[in-house]
C-alpha cells in the first residue's frame, strides 16, 4: 500500500507508528522495542499450534534474522531480550529491524515521506545519518519498500503538535509551553513559544522509565536475595496496576516505586535547572510511556504551572510526527503549483 506520510517513533521501550486511515482518522500501532535474534529452530512452527499463531516477524539485516512484533517475548534467559539501551541506538541493526517491522505491520510498500524522531540531545549527531540511511528502496525479507524522503524532528515536538491539534488558540506564537517526554531510556523536554523551540531551554538526558525499573529490580532483588532482571515485566505490571510475580509470590510494587523516587527527582531537578522559572508558561505537557511515573515529581517541582498528561501518551509523538509531515507535504505541493 502507498501512503503520502508515515510516522514512526522507534523508542527504547516501544515502537509506535501512525498513518492516515482511509476514513481520515489517524491509525496507530505499537509493539515492544525488542529485537532478539531469531531462533534457528522454531518449535512453534512444527505440528499443531495449540496456542494459536503469534504475531512475530522475521526481519533480515545484513543476513542476520531478528524477531520483532507485538508478540515478541518480554522475557529471555538472563535478561537478554534484545533490548538496546544506548545513545547510538539509532545506528544499530536492531533499530532498522524495528523500523521495517512497523512499516510491514502497517502494510506499507511505498512511503512518500517518512517521519522519524530523535531525542533532543542527539538530533545534531544522528539526524543526517537517519535521512541518508532510510531513503531509497529496501527489502529486509518482508517485501520491497520504497521511501522517497525521510524527515527527522525532535521527539517532544511530536507531543506538542499532538496536544495542540484541536486547541490552536492555546498554542499560539505568544503562548509558551514546556513539553516533557519521558521515554524508556531518555527524558527530553522542549520549551516552545507556539511551535518555535527555545534551544537554550530545550534538552534531554539519559534517565527515563527504565532507570526507575532497574532501581526497583535492585531493591526487589535485595529483599528476595535473588537477582531480578525482568524490568520489562516490572514495566508491564505497573502499567496494568497489578503485582509483580516472582518465584511464586505476588509482590506489591508500590513500596519499591516509592523508594525509587530519588531517581526521578534527580532528572526533574536537571529539567528545572535548565528551563528556569516558568512564570510565563501556560502549561506543562507530559507525554511518553513514563509520564505517569514522573507526574508527581513534576507537579511538586512546578506547583504553580498547569500540568497536562497528554491523551494516549505512548503514541502522542507518532501522531504529532504524522501531522508535521502532512503539513510539510501540503506546503511543498502548494509551492510547486505556485
C-alpha positions in Angstrom: 0.0 0.0 0.0 1.2 3.5 -0.8 0.9 6.4 1.6 1.9 10.0 1.5 3.1 10.3 5.1 4.0 7.6 7.6 5.4 8.3 11.1 7.4 6.0 13.3 8.6 6.7 16.8 11.2 3.9 17.4 11.6 4.3 21.1 13.8 2.4 23.6 10.7 0.9 25.2 8.1 0.6 22.4 8.0 1.2 18.7 4.9 3.3 17.8 3.7 4.2 14.3 0.9 6.3 12.8 -0.7 6.9 9.4 -3.9 8.3 8.0 -6.5 5.6 7.6 -9.0 5.5 4.7 -11.7 7.1 6.9 -9.4 10.1 7.5 -8.7 9.2 11.1 -5.2 8.5 12.5 -4.5 4.8 12.8 -1.8 3.8 15.3 0.1 0.7 16.3 2.6 -0.2 18.9 4.9 -3.1 19.8 7.8 -3.6 22.2 11.2 -2.4 21.0 12.7 -5.8 21.4 14.7 -7.4 18.5 16.2 -10.7 19.7 18.0 -12.9 17.2 15.6 -15.4 15.5 15.8 -18.9 16.8 17.5 -21.4 14.4 14.7 -23.9 15.1 11.2 -22.8 15.9 9.3 -25.4 17.9 6.0 -23.5 17.4 6.3 -23.8 13.7 6.0 -27.6 13.7 3.0 -29.8 14.2 -0.3 -28.4 15.6 0.0 -24.9 17.1 -2.4 -25.4 20.0 -1.5 -22.0 21.4 -2.5 -20.0 18.3 -0.4 -18.0 15.9 1.9 -15.4 17.3 2.4 -12.0 15.7 6.2 -12.1 15.3 8.0 -11.0 12.1 11.5 -12.1 10.9 13.5 -9.1 9.6 16.8 -9.8 7.9 19.5 -7.2 8.4 22.9 -7.9 6.9 22.0 -11.6 6.6 21.0 -11.8 10.3 17.5 -12.6 11.3 15.8 -10.6 14.0 12.4 -11.2 15.6 10.1 -8.2 16.1 6.4 -7.6 16.6 3.6 -7.5 19.2 4.2 -11.0 20.5 8.0 -11.0 20.9 8.6 -12.5 24.4 9.1 -9.9 27.1 11.4 -12.3 29.0 14.5 -14.2 28.0 17.3 -16.2 29.6 19.5 -14.0 31.8 17.6 -10.9 30.7 18.8 -10.9 27.1 15.6 -9.8 25.5 17.1 -8.0 22.5 16.5 -4.5 24.0 19.1 -1.8 23.2 19.7 0.9 25.7 22.4 3.2 24.4 22.7 6.7 22.9 23.7 5.2 19.5 20.6 3.0 19.3 19.5 4.6 16.0 22.7 3.4 14.3 22.1 -0.3 15.3 20.7 -3.2 13.3 18.0 -3.6 15.9 16.7 -0.1 15.2 16.4 -0.9 11.5 14.7 -4.2 12.2 12.1 -2.4 14.4 11.5 0.3 11.8 10.9 -2.1 8.9 8.8 -4.3 11.2 6.5 -1.3 11.8 6.3 -0.5 8.1 5.3 -4.1 7.4 2.8 -4.4 10.2 1.0 -1.3 8.7 1.1 -2.8 5.3 3.1 -0.1 3.6 5.1 -0.6 0.4 5.7 2.9 -0.7 6.1 5.9 1.6 6.4 9.4 0.1 7.5 11.0 3.4 8.8 9.0 6.4 8.8 11.0 9.7 11.2 9.9 12.4 12.1 11.4 15.8 15.2 11.7 17.9 16.0 12.6 21.5 16.7 16.3 21.6 20.4 15.8 22.7 21.2 13.5 19.7 19.5 15.5 16.9 22.6 17.2 15.6 24.6 13.9 15.7 22.2 11.4 14.1 19.5 13.3 12.1 21.6 13.3 8.8 22.6 9.7 9.2 18.9 8.6 9.5 17.9 10.6 6.5 20.6 9.0 4.4 20.2 5.5 5.7 16.5 5.1 5.2 15.9 6.9 1.9 15.6 4.5 -1.1 14.2 1.1 -1.9 14.8 -1.8 0.6 14.0 -5.4 1.1 14.7 -6.9 4.5 12.9 -10.1 4.0 9.4 -8.8 4.2 9.0 -7.4 0.7 10.2 -4.3 -1.1 9.6 -0.9 0.5 10.3 2.4 -1.2 10.9 5.6 0.9 11.1 8.8 -1.1 12.1 11.2 1.7 13.0 11.0 5.4 12.3 13.9 7.8 13.7 13.8 11.4 12.4 16.1 14.2 13.0 16.3 17.9 10.7 13.8 19.7 8.9 16.1 22.1 7.7 18.3 19.2 5.5 15.4 18.2 3.7 15.6 21.5 3.5 19.4 21.3 1.8 19.2 17.9 -0.5 16.3 19.1 -1.5 18.3 22.2 -2.3 21.4 20.1 -4.2 19.6 17.3 -7.7 20.7 18.3 -6.7 23.7 20.5 -4.7 26.1 18.3 -5.7 29.2 20.3 -3.9 27.8 23.4 -0.8 27.2 21.4 -0.4 30.4 19.5 3.0 32.0 18.9 2.8 34.2 22.0 1.9 31.2 24.3 4.8 29.3 25.9 4.5 25.6 26.8 7.0 23.1 28.2 6.7 19.6 26.8 8.4 16.8 28.7 8.7 13.4 27.0 9.5 10.6 29.5 10.7 7.7 27.4 12.1 4.3 28.3 15.8 5.3 28.3 15.8 9.1 27.9 13.8 12.1 29.2 13.5 15.0 26.7 12.0 18.4 27.1 11.1 21.3 24.7 10.4 24.8 25.8 8.4 26.4 22.9 6.6 29.6 22.1 3.9 28.4 19.8 5.9 25.9 17.7 9.2 27.7 17.9 11.7 25.9 20.1 13.9 27.8 22.6 17.2 25.8 22.1 18.7 27.1 25.3 15.9 25.8 27.4 15.3 22.5 25.5 17.4 19.5 26.1 17.4 15.8 27.1 19.3 13.2 29.0 19.5 9.5 29.8 17.1 9.0 32.7 13.8 7.6 31.5 11.5 5.0 32.9 14.0 2.2 32.6 16.2 3.6 35.2 13.3 3.6 37.7 12.5 0.0 36.8 16.2 -1.0 37.2 16.3 0.6 40.6 13.1 -1.2 41.6 14.6 -4.5 40.3 17.7 -3.9 42.5 15.5 -3.3 45.6 13.3 -6.3 44.9 16.4 -8.5 44.3 17.9 -7.3 47.7 14.7 -8.3 49.5 14.3 -11.6 47.7 18.0 -12.4 47.8 17.9 -13.2 44.1 18.8 -11.1 41.1 15.9 -9.6 39.2 16.4 -8.8 35.6 12.9 -8.7 34.1 12.4 -5.0 34.0 10.0 -5.4 31.1 7.7 -7.3 33.4 8.0 -4.7 36.1 7.0 -2.1 33.5 4.0 -4.2 32.4 2.9 -4.8 36.0 3.0 -1.1 36.8 1.1 -0.1 33.6 -1.6 -2.8 34.4 -1.6 -1.9 38.1 -1.1 -5.4 39.3 1.5 -7.2 41.4 4.9 -8.4 40.0 5.1 -12.2 40.1 8.4 -13.6 41.3 9.1 -17.2 42.4 5.6 -17.9 43.4 4.9 -14.6 45.1 2.8 -11.6 44.1 4.9 -8.6 45.0 3.3 -5.2 45.6 5.4 -2.7 43.6 4.2 0.5 45.3 6.8 0.5 48.1 9.6 -0.1 45.6 8.3 2.7 43.4 8.3 5.0 46.4 11.9 4.0 47.3 12.9 4.8 43.7 11.7 8.4 43.8 15.2 9.8 44.1 16.0 8.6 40.6 13.0 10.5 39.3 13.8 13.6 41.4 17.3 13.8 40.0 16.0 14.0 36.5 13.3 16.5 37.3 15.9 18.7 39.1 18.0 18.8 36.0 15.0 19.9 33.9 14.2 22.6 36.5 17.8 23.9 36.4 17.7 24.0 32.6 14.4 25.7 32.0 14.5 28.1 34.9 11.4 29.9 36.2 8.2 29.0 34.3 6.1 32.1 35.3 5.3 32.7 31.6 4.4 29.1 30.7 0.8 28.3 30.2 1.1 24.6 30.7 3.5 21.6 31.1 2.5 18.9 28.6 3.7 15.5 29.8 4.0 12.6 27.4 5.8 9.3 26.9 5.4 5.8 28.4 6.8 7.0 31.7 4.5 10.1 32.0 2.5 8.7 35.0 5.8 7.7 36.8 7.2 11.3 36.6 3.9 13.3 37.0 4.0 13.6 40.9 7.6 14.8 40.9 7.0 17.3 38.1 3.9 18.6 40.0 6.0 19.1 43.1 8.8 20.9 41.2 6.4 23.2 39.3 3.4 23.6 41.7 2.0 26.8 40.1 2.0 25.6 36.5 -0.9 23.6 35.0 0.2 20.1 34.2 -1.4 18.0 31.4 -0.7 14.4 30.8 -1.5 14.0 27.1 -4.1 11.6 25.9 -2.6 8.2 24.9 0.9 9.4 25.9 2.7 6.4 24.4 1.6 7.2 20.8 1.5 11.0 21.1 4.8 11.6 19.4 3.9 9.4 16.4 0.6 11.2 15.9 2.4 14.5 16.1 5.1 13.4 13.6 2.3 12.5 11.2 0.6 15.9 11.5 4.0 17.6 11.0 4.7 15.5 7.9 1.3 16.2 6.4 1.6 19.9 6.9 5.1 19.9 5.3 3.9 17.9 2.3 1.0 20.2 1.8 3.3 23.3 1.8 5.6 21.6 -0.7 2.8 20.8 -3.1 1.4 24.3 -2.8 4.8 25.8 -3.5 5.3 23.5 -6.6 2.0 24.7 -8.0 2.7 28.4 -7.5 
